[in-house]
Amino acid sequence: MRRSRGLVAQAGMFALVAGMLLTACGGGGDSKTTTTTSSPTTTSSTTTTTAPLAPTAPPPVTTCLISQLSASLIDGTAGAGQRYATLVFTNTSSRACLMFGYVGMQLLTNNGVAMLPTNVVRNEGVAKAEITLPANGGQAFTTLHWSVVSGVGEPQDVQCQPTPDTVQITPPDEGDFLVQPWALGFVCQMGTIDVNPMRLGIGP
């Protein structure tokens, strides 16, 4: 009887040890271990920088050329043998231009073929000033004065000089000239014409 109890006790001890061994060997199937490996993500961005455009400088304002100008002669008041007219330049170009000083002139006859005596006298009593004719219509003027009274060496009983029909007009600081009709009569005293410096505008 005692022997039977001893065997039962040994059998129970054996079963307990076997269960413990199974547990130690990881026999439990309900537990899972998950290992996650993450790789760092690198974002590369490229930035393109465009250099700012350099400002474009406006073209310099230069002397008015005949290619930029038209001219007109406007008859003025007359009296006591004196004649007056206004010479007006108009800037017909798309660029502003400069004028400074006096015009040059040459009287012509026979439809511009023959030169007549011409003496342009500058009025130095009027101060000169540099003026800018704006593009597309800017204007400048000068006043002309001459006499129809015969001077020394000219006929006293008939017309002093032939009547011009055209005139060459040279703008200040220009080497070329414009040709305009002259309908202002004859010019005595060897074609003497007094001129003022150029001024901005169209005159009085």
Buried (B, 14 or more C-beta within 10 A) or exposed (E): EEEEEEEEEEEEEEEEEEEEEEEEEEEEEEEEEEEEEEEEEEEEEEEEEEEEEEEEEEEEBEBBBBEBBEBBBBEBEEEEEEBBBBBBBBBBBEBBBBBBBBBBBBBBBEEBEEBBBBBBEBEEEBEBEEBBBEBEEBBBBBBBBBBBEBBEEBEEEEEBBBBBBBBBBBBBBBEEBBBBEBEBBBBBBBBBBBBBBBBBEBBE
